[in-house]
């Protein structure tokens, strides 16, 4: 599905506030509420919109420590490891990557003892390197169409929403 300027604007509105009404979005993108609903339905059907989520303040729920864990799985242990971490409540994100490690995990735990226990459970699958997240200056950036170079012209074409 090719996204036009209006579809990108709808996506930006939803990323800013997924609870926005069709009417509110319509006012932002100059469409009627039914037209916004139809476009959103098409974006969902195309798999571009994959869901609507909330953001949680983990500290306020008693989970004060976030960490990134780089994992180098032992031979033959990668798939069992991925199956294992897929069942762990502490794992917020799991990324297969290239480079020295094969997986990066973002986890949230109550405290350093909880983190140590989590890491101990992972050792049977390979080696881990852990970094505690001190702060997150960027946590949720609105994804919009990137700037691209016009083919053969060498000048930047501004593709952002106006």
C-alpha positions as CSV (number, residue, x, y, z in Angstrom):
1,X,0.0,0.0,0.0
2,X,1.4,3.4,-1.0
3,X,1.1,6.0,1.7
4,X,0.1,9.5,0.7
5,X,0.6,12.6,2.8
6,X,-2.8,12.2,4.5
7,X,-2.1,8.6,5.5
8,X,1.2,9.7,7.0
9,X,-0.6,12.5,8.9
10,X,-3.1,10.0,10.3
11,X,-0.3,7.7,11.4
12,X,1.4,10.7,13.2
13,X,-1.8,11.6,15.0
14,X,-2.3,8.1,16.2
15,X,1.3,7.8,17.4
16,X,0.9,11.0,19.3
17,X,-2.4,9.7,20.9
18,X,-3.8,6.4,19.9
19,X,-7.1,7.3,21.7
20,X,-7.8,10.2,19.4
21,X,-11.3,10.1,17.9
22,X,-11.9,9.9,14.2
23,X,-13.3,13.4,14.5
24,X,-10.2,14.8,16.2
25,X,-7.9,13.2,13.6
26,X,-10.2,14.4,10.9
27,X,-9.7,18.0,12.1
28,X,-5.9,17.6,12.0
29,X,-5.9,16.1,8.5
30,X,-8.9,17.9,6.9
31,X,-11.1,14.8,6.5
32,X,-14.5,13.8,7.8
33,X,-14.6,11.3,10.6
34,X,-16.0,8.5,8.3
35,X,-13.2,9.1,5.8
36,X,-10.6,8.8,8.7
37,X,-12.2,5.6,9.8
38,X,-12.1,4.2,6.3
39,X,-8.4,5.1,5.9
40,X,-7.5,3.7,9.3
41,X,-9.4,0.4,8.4
42,X,-7.3,0.2,5.2
43,X,-4.1,0.9,7.1
44,X,-5.1,-1.9,9.6
45,X,-5.9,-4.4,6.7
46,X,-2.6,-3.6,5.1
47,X,-0.8,-4.4,8.3
48,X,0.7,-0.9,8.6
49,X,-1.3,-0.3,11.8
50,X,-0.6,-3.3,13.9
51,X,-2.2,-2.4,17.2
52,X,-3.0,0.4,19.7
53,X,-1.0,0.4,22.9
54,X,-0.4,2.4,26.1
55,X,2.8,3.5,27.8
56,X,3.4,2.3,31.3
57,X,5.5,4.1,34.0
58,X,7.2,0.9,35.3
59,X,8.6,2.7,38.3
60,X,5.1,3.5,39.5
61,X,4.2,-0.2,39.3
62,X,7.2,-1.2,41.4
63,X,9.6,-2.1,38.6
64,X,12.3,0.5,39.0
65,X,15.1,-1.0,37.1
66,X,15.3,-1.3,33.3
67,X,18.3,-2.9,31.5
68,X,19.5,-4.0,28.1
69,X,20.9,-7.5,27.9
70,X,23.1,-8.5,25.0
71,X,23.1,-12.3,24.6
72,X,25.6,-14.5,22.7
73,X,23.8,-17.9,22.6
74,X,25.8,-21.1,22.8
75,X,25.8,-23.4,19.9
76,X,22.4,-24.9,19.3
77,X,20.8,-22.8,22.0
78,X,19.5,-19.8,20.1
79,X,16.0,-21.1,19.3
80,X,15.5,-22.6,22.8
81,X,16.6,-19.3,24.2
82,X,14.2,-17.3,22.1
83,X,11.4,-19.7,23.1
84,X,12.4,-19.3,26.8
85,X,12.5,-15.4,26.8
86,X,9.2,-15.2,24.9
87,X,7.6,-16.5,28.1
88,X,9.3,-14.2,30.5
89,X,7.2,-11.3,31.9
90,X,10.4,-9.2,32.5
91,X,11.2,-9.1,28.8
92,X,9.7,-6.0,27.1
93,X,11.5,-6.4,23.8
94,X,13.7,-9.0,22.1
95,X,15.7,-8.2,19.0
96,X,17.8,-10.5,16.7
97,X,20.8,-8.6,15.7
98,X,24.1,-8.8,13.7
99,X,27.5,-8.3,15.3
100,X,29.2,-9.8,18.3
101,X,25.9,-10.7,20.0
102,X,22.9,-12.4,18.5
103,X,20.1,-11.0,20.7
104,X,19.4,-7.8,22.6
105,X,16.7,-7.8,25.3
106,X,15.1,-4.9,27.0
107,X,13.9,-5.9,30.4
108,X,12.2,-4.4,33.4
109,X,12.8,-5.7,37.0
110,X,12.0,-4.7,40.5
111,X,15.6,-4.3,41.7
112,X,19.2,-5.5,41.2
113,X,18.5,-8.8,43.0
114,X,15.7,-9.5,40.6
115,X,18.0,-8.7,37.6
116,X,20.7,-11.0,39.0
117,X,18.2,-13.8,39.3
118,X,17.0,-13.2,35.8
119,X,20.6,-13.3,34.4
120,X,21.3,-16.5,36.4
121,X,18.4,-18.2,34.6
122,X,19.8,-17.1,31.2
123,X,23.3,-18.5,31.7
124,X,22.4,-22.0,30.5
125,X,21.7,-20.6,27.1
126,X,24.9,-18.5,26.6
127,X,26.8,-15.4,27.7
128,X,25.2,-12.2,28.7
129,X,26.4,-8.6,28.9
130,X,24.1,-6.2,30.8
131,X,23.8,-2.4,30.8
132,X,21.5,-0.7,33.3
133,X,19.4,2.0,31.7
134,X,20.0,5.2,33.6
135,X,17.7,7.4,31.6
136,X,15.9,7.4,28.2
137,X,16.0,10.8,26.6
138,X,14.0,9.5,23.6
139,X,11.3,7.0,24.4
140,X,8.7,7.5,21.8
141,X,9.5,9.3,18.6
142,X,6.7,9.9,16.1
143,X,7.7,7.9,12.9
144,X,7.1,9.9,9.7
145,X,8.3,9.5,6.2
146,X,12.0,10.1,6.0
147,X,13.7,12.6,3.8
148,X,14.9,11.1,0.5
149,X,17.1,12.3,-2.4
150,X,15.4,12.8,-5.7
151,X,16.8,10.3,-8.2
152,X,19.3,11.8,-10.5
153,X,18.8,15.3,-9.1
154,X,20.9,15.2,-6.0
155,X,18.7,17.6,-4.1
156,X,16.8,16.8,-0.9
157,X,13.1,16.3,-1.3
158,X,11.2,17.1,1.8
159,X,8.8,14.2,2.4
160,X,7.6,15.2,5.8
161,X,4.0,16.2,6.4
162,X,3.5,19.9,6.1
